[in-house]
Amino acid sequence: MNLNTSKPSAASRSIRLYAIAGAGTLAEAVQGA
């Protein structure tokens, strides 16, 4: 994994988006329970 790139890779951005979406879904599930 190369951390010296000037811009974030599409993979890391996608992982971050999926993590945020997953956290939001978990929060909604907990609130609805």
C-alpha positions in Angstrom: 0.0 0.0 0.0 1.6 3.3 -1.2 0.8 6.2 1.1 2.9 8.7 -0.9 0.3 9.3 -3.6 -0.9 12.8 -4.0 -4.6 11.8 -4.3 -6.6 9.1 -2.5 -7.2 6.0 -4.6 -10.7 5.1 -5.7 -10.6 2.0 -3.6 -9.9 3.9 -0.3 -12.6 6.4 -1.2 -15.1 3.6 -1.9 -14.2 1.8 1.4 -14.7 5.0 3.3 -18.1 5.6 1.6 -19.2 2.0 2.3 -18.1 2.4 6.0 -20.1 5.6 6.4 -23.1 4.0 4.7 -22.8 0.9 6.9 -22.6 3.0 10.1 -25.7 5.0 9.1 -27.6 1.8 8.4 -26.6 0.4 11.8 -27.6 3.6 13.5 -31.0 3.4 11.9 -31.5 -0.2 12.8 -30.6 0.5 16.4 -33.0 3.4 16.6 -35.8 1.4 15.0 -35.3 -1.5 17.3 
